[in-house]
Amino acid sequence: MSKEVENNKSTQPERPRAVLSQQDFELIRVAIAHYLQVVKDEPEATKYSNLYHRLGRIS
């Protein structure tokens, strides 16, 4: 029975590791806040604003 458990574990994919840390999200959020000041009158500013707020919900 232990071989069945071992076989079952090896066939299941491992949980992916996080690529970004919580500190990374905060750094990205600060960078986007700065960039929002640069592109505030551009049409793409809305997309960056939405991204800024989504990142705020993560951290």
ZIKAFEN-V919371 format. One line per field, one symbol per residue. phi: phi as a letter, one per 20 degrees, with the letter a starting at -180 (. if undefined). psi: psi as a letter, one per 20 degrees, with the letter a starting at -180 (. if undefined). burial: b if it has 9 or more other C-alpha atoms within 8 Angstrom, else e. Layout:
# ZIKAFEN-V919371
phi: ???
psi: ???
burial: ???
This chain:
# ZIKAFEN-V919371
phi: .fffffffffeeffffffedefffffffffffffffffdgeeffgffffffgffffffe
psi: hhhggghghhipqqpqqphqrhhghgghggghgghhhhkhjqhihgghgggghghhhg.
burial: eeeeeeeeeeeeeeeeeeeeeeeebbeebeebbeebeebeeeeebeebbeebeebeeee
